[in-house]
């Protein structure tokens, strides 16, 4: 349990947003899908920053791709 003491609070926010985003997306309610994608893209943006800060380039790039695809999904759901 000692590993949790040094955990940055931003990581917990990213984790909670990721769970919330997946929860909204998995509700199968079409009218809230854009919200789920928005929450997920915010979560991934946090993880892009943390990957950059940790110098974990592969993780950062993976999350960056997910951010772009999430934005694409938001635009598709809103018919923009």
N, C-alpha and C positions, 0 to 999 in steps of 0.2 A: 504493500500500500504506500510505501514511501515515494514511489514514482509520481504520485498525484500532487505532492506538495509543491513541486517546482513548475507545475503546468501553468502556462499562461492563460489567463481568463478568456482571451480572444479565441483560443482554441476551443474552449467549452462553448462559446457562443456559436462558432462555426459548426460544431458537432450538433448542438441543439437545433440550429436552423436546418441542418441537413436532415435530421429526423422529422422535423415539422414539414419540410418541403416534400419528403417522400410520403408522409402521412396524407397531405393534401392531394398529391398526385395519385395516390392509390385509392382515394375515396370514390373514384369513377364518376364524379360529378363534373360534367363537362363545363359548367359555368364557372368552376373554381380552378380549372387547370392552369390558367394564366397566372393565378396567385401562387400555385405550387411551383411553377417554373421560376417565378420571380424570387421566391424564398430560396429555391435551390441555387439560383445564379448568385445571390448575395452570399450564401454559404460558400460556394466555390470561389468567389472573389476573395473571401477571407483566407481560404486554403491556398490560393495563388500567392497571396502576400506571405503566408507562413512558409510556403515552399521556397520563395525568394529569400526570405530572412534566414532560413535554415541552409541555404545554398543547395537545396534538393531540386535541381533543375528538371529531372524527369517527372517528379510529382507536380511541380509547378506547371509544366507544359501540359500534362494530362488534365489538370484542373482548368487551365486556360482554355483548352479545347471544349471542355464541358460548359464553361461560361458562354463561349460563343454559340454553342448549340442550344443552350438554354435561352439565350436572347432570341435566337431564330425561332424556337418553339413559342416564346411569348408573342412574337410578332405574328406567327401563324395562327395562334389561338385568338388573337384580337383582330385577325383578318387585315393586317396592315402590310 
